Amino acid sequence: MKSAVTIALVPDIKTGPWIYWHDLETSMAKAASLGFDAVELFTASADAVAPDRLATLSDQFGVKIAAVGTGAGKVIHGLTLTDPDAHVRSKAVAFIADMIAFGAGFGAPAIIGSMQGNAVPGVAHEQALDWLAEGLNILGKQAEDQGVTLIYEPLNRYETNLINRLEDGVTLLQSLETPGVKLLADLFHMNIEETSLADSIRSAGSSIGHVHFADSNRRPVGGGHTAMADIVTALQKINYAGFISAEAFPWPNPDEAARQTMASFNQYFR
């Protein structure tokens, strides 16, 4: 398993569960100095960071790109895959497709979290899930064609009313026409929704394609009460070999959060 740390590069957003903020070069340098294998990027759009510059920095610091987030599509533009307006859904697909292409240039998957949306009042839950599956089928095939996976993230009940648990995420993936979609096991969301984080991971097995590393209160691991040892054993049991990526609050500050994350990663995964 490999370590990664999040970097938010969206000026419009002042708070959120990302360790480093705004300065790409400085953040990548800091990540490299602490021994992180990769960084996970949250950008405003697919063209917000020049690929050539990102490639240069990746080579310079010896840090890979673990994944790219798509949440700015929702936060900035209000786009989701389950909007009742077909035109908005189409724009959401296009935004994510661009992010898939951006990430694929670095062998990195794109993550769909908040852009999945909700079943809004007046829309049946089944209809919203159908729209979600429709978008995932299109985008999963595009990711597959570009040699990467698409990562779908079950969120807790306070952020979506669609898919909250890994078990339901597996059911959704099994209904798709493409194998190009995997699940994101986010330990913070799972702490709210799962009866047992370790059991859920074992049950989801090979459907898991990415892990978000955060404690029960979304501080860096070590700052809450998550029973990490059982989770590590479960990930080893399913032969997970992907990234363990710190999507956590920069508490008490970015540098301390990054150091705490790496200390916890070394404690559990080295």
Salt bridges, closest charged atoms under 4 A:
GLU40 OE1 - HIS210 NE2 2.92
GLU40 OE2 - HIS212 NE2 2.89
ASP145 OD1 - LYS141 NZ 2.96
GLU153 OE2 - HIS189 NE2 3.71
GLU153 OE2 - HIS212 ND1 3.58
GLU159 OE2 - ARG218 NH1 3.88
GLU167 OE1 - ARG165 NH1 2.99
ASP168 OD2 - ARG165 NH2 3.45
ASP186 OD2 - HIS189 NE2 3.98
ASP186 OD2 - HIS212 ND1 3.08
GLU193 OE2 - ARG157 NE 2.92
ASP199 OD1 - ARG202 NH2 2.53
GLU247 OE1 - HIS212 ND1 3.20
GLU247 OE1 - ARG218 NH2 2.97
ASP255 OD1 - LYS30 NZ 3.09
GLU256 OE2 - ARG259 NH2 2.58
